[in-house]
Amino acid sequence: MRSESEESESALPPPPRPAGRYRPATAAHGVVRSAGMTPRADGVLTVTGRVGAEVDLARARHAAAVSARNALAAVSAAVGGLAQIEAVLQLRVFVRCTAEFIELSAVAEGASEALVQVLGEARGCGARTAVGVLSLPGGSPVEVELVATYSYPATP
């Protein structure tokens, strides 16, 4: 029988590979931070475009959820697994959108929901920022950064 942590771990994608000279996540002294994560599967963007133009709200929310799972996979790998993650401190969601698009928090909610789905409300719901931007890597509609606490020192 699998533990709850093992089941949650299996819901995550493999940790993303860097697209340049950086680490997907870094951990030190009980705090772990992800690099900016986009909605990639097997290294390929699953959606591109501007939210409010080529990308509707539902697709943007889904892209945010995929990005958040990628960020969680990266921080999980950096600290030795989901069981080591104590709490999400901050979630930053960057949304590539038109000037008229104002539902940034609705897009970010897709990322928040994904984290709570995997970690539960107590561990997965942290502070959040949603920011509209002009451009993101590869034309991605969303990029997510995650900051969390973990058991320090990490226990195997």
C-alpha positions as CSV (number, residue, x, y, z in Angstrom):
1,M,0.0,0.0,0.0
2,R,1.3,3.4,-1.0
3,S,1.6,6.3,1.5
4,E,-0.2,9.6,0.9
5,S,3.1,11.2,0.2
6,E,4.0,8.6,-2.4
7,E,0.6,9.1,-4.1
8,S,1.0,12.9,-4.2
9,E,4.6,12.4,-5.5
10,S,3.3,10.3,-8.4
11,A,0.9,13.1,-9.4
12,L,3.9,15.3,-10.2
13,P,5.7,15.4,-13.5
14,P,9.5,14.6,-13.5
15,P,11.6,17.5,-12.3
16,P,12.1,19.9,-15.3
17,R,15.5,20.1,-16.9
18,P,17.0,23.6,-17.1
19,A,16.9,25.4,-20.4
20,G,20.1,27.2,-19.7
21,R,22.8,27.6,-17.0
22,Y,20.7,27.6,-13.8
23,R,19.2,25.1,-11.3
24,P,15.5,24.2,-11.4
25,A,15.5,24.8,-7.6
26,T,17.9,25.7,-4.8
27,A,17.6,24.9,-1.1
28,A,19.4,26.3,1.9
29,H,18.7,26.5,5.6
30,G,15.1,25.4,5.4
31,V,14.0,27.5,2.5
32,V,13.7,26.2,-1.1
33,R,13.1,28.3,-4.2
34,S,12.2,27.3,-7.7
35,A,13.3,28.9,-10.9
36,G,10.6,30.3,-13.0
37,M,8.6,27.4,-14.4
38,T,6.4,27.5,-17.5
39,P,3.8,25.0,-18.7
40,R,6.1,22.5,-20.2
41,A,5.7,18.7,-20.6
42,D,8.8,16.8,-21.6
43,G,10.6,20.1,-22.2
44,V,8.0,21.4,-24.7
45,L,5.6,24.3,-24.0
46,T,2.0,23.0,-23.9
47,V,0.5,26.4,-24.8
48,T,1.8,29.8,-26.1
49,G,0.2,33.1,-26.6
50,R,-1.2,36.1,-24.6
51,V,-3.9,35.6,-22.1
52,G,-6.9,37.7,-23.2
53,A,-6.0,37.2,-26.9
54,E,-4.8,33.8,-28.1
55,V,-5.3,32.1,-24.7
56,D,-8.6,32.2,-22.8
57,L,-8.9,32.2,-19.0
58,A,-9.6,28.4,-18.8
59,R,-6.4,27.6,-20.7
60,A,-4.4,30.1,-18.8
61,R,-5.6,28.6,-15.4
62,H,-4.6,25.1,-16.7
63,A,-1.2,26.5,-17.8
64,A,-0.7,28.0,-14.4
65,A,-1.5,24.6,-12.8
66,V,1.0,22.8,-15.0
67,S,3.6,25.4,-14.2
68,A,3.0,25.1,-10.5
69,R,3.3,21.3,-10.6
70,N,6.6,21.8,-12.5
71,A,7.8,24.2,-9.8
72,L,6.7,21.7,-7.1
73,A,8.5,18.9,-8.8
74,A,11.7,21.0,-8.9
75,V,11.5,22.0,-5.2
76,S,10.6,18.4,-4.2
77,A,13.6,17.0,-6.0
78,A,15.9,19.6,-4.4
79,V,14.9,18.7,-0.8
80,G,14.5,14.9,-1.2
81,G,10.7,14.5,-1.8
82,L,7.3,16.0,-1.0
83,A,7.3,14.7,2.5
84,Q,10.2,17.2,3.3
85,I,8.1,20.2,2.2
86,E,6.6,21.9,5.3
87,A,4.7,24.8,3.7
88,V,4.4,27.0,0.7
89,L,5.6,30.5,1.7
90,Q,5.0,32.4,-1.6
91,L,3.7,31.8,-5.1
92,R,4.5,34.3,-7.8
93,V,2.5,34.0,-11.0
94,F,3.5,36.0,-14.0
95,V,0.9,36.3,-16.7
96,R,1.7,37.3,-20.3
97,C,-1.5,39.2,-21.2
98,T,-3.1,42.0,-23.1
99,A,-3.3,45.4,-21.5
100,E,-7.1,44.9,-21.1
101,F,-6.9,41.6,-19.3
102,I,-7.5,42.1,-15.6
103,E,-8.3,38.6,-14.3
104,L,-4.7,37.9,-13.2
105,S,-5.8,36.5,-9.8
106,A,-8.2,34.1,-11.6
107,V,-5.2,32.7,-13.6
108,A,-3.1,32.5,-10.5
109,E,-5.9,30.5,-8.8
110,G,-5.1,27.6,-11.1
111,A,-1.6,27.4,-9.7
112,S,-2.8,27.7,-6.1
113,E,-5.4,25.0,-6.6
114,A,-2.7,22.6,-8.0
115,L,-0.5,23.1,-5.0
116,V,-3.4,22.6,-2.6
117,Q,-4.4,19.5,-4.5
118,V,-1.0,17.9,-4.0
119,L,0.1,19.3,-0.6
120,G,-3.3,19.9,1.1
121,E,-4.6,23.3,2.4
122,A,-2.3,23.7,5.4
123,R,0.9,23.0,3.5
124,G,0.0,24.1,0.0
125,C,-1.7,27.5,0.4
126,G,0.7,30.4,0.9
127,A,1.0,34.1,0.0
128,R,0.5,34.8,-3.7
129,T,1.3,37.5,-6.2
130,A,-0.1,37.8,-9.7
131,V,1.6,40.1,-12.2
132,G,0.8,40.9,-15.8
133,V,3.8,41.1,-18.1
134,L,4.6,41.9,-21.7
135,S,6.7,38.8,-22.5
136,L,7.7,35.4,-21.0
137,P,10.2,32.8,-22.2
138,G,9.3,31.0,-25.4
139,G,6.0,32.9,-25.7
140,S,4.6,31.1,-22.6
141,P,1.4,32.6,-21.2
142,V,2.4,31.9,-17.6
143,E,5.5,31.5,-15.5
144,V,5.4,30.5,-11.8
145,E,8.0,30.8,-9.0
146,L,7.6,28.9,-5.8
147,V,9.2,29.5,-2.3
148,A,8.6,27.0,0.4
149,T,10.0,25.8,3.7
150,Y,11.3,22.2,4.2
151,S,12.5,20.0,7.0
152,Y,16.0,21.2,7.7
153,P,18.2,19.3,7.8
154,A,16.3,17.2,5.3
155,T,15.6,13.7,6.6
156,P,15.7,10.7,4.2
